[in-house]
Amino acid sequence: MVVGLPGTGIGGLFYLFMAFWMPFHELYMLARGRSSPARWRFIALNWIIITGVLAVLWVTMLAMKTLVHFTGLEKPRGVLEKTGLVSGLAHDTNTFFASAGWASAISLVALVVIVHALRLTVGRASKPRLAALPV
């Protein structure tokens, strides 16, 4: 995960996936006669938001590539020239952002699998009894 990039953490990806899934679920609800125009407006609002998040991620990637080019870090001198780390970042910025997204996606999938595995394997306690309050 990359700190400071909205939408690349597991919370942001969960929101993107759920907002993307909304119209498909609503089509199912429409087939069952349980849909409404207000729900479709809510879905449209969420799609506008996820479009904005993806656009911000894209602009951030382009801004970082431009910044690296503008500062001259794509052709470093001295010790940085020998290591090649900075110049590699300048050429692999797309890979850098893609790997951050994949790492977050893998983390989210692992978290969902663990939660459902625990839900299926760990027994639930019986309903707690409410103790009578002393009068």
Secondary structure, DSSP 8 states (H G I E B T S, - for coil): --TT-TT-SHHHHHHHHHHHHHHHHHHHHHHTT---HHHHHHHHHHHHHHHHHHHHHHHHHHHHHHHHHHHTTTS--THHHHH-HHHHHHH-HHHHHHHHHHHHHHHHHHHHHHHHHHHHHS-------------
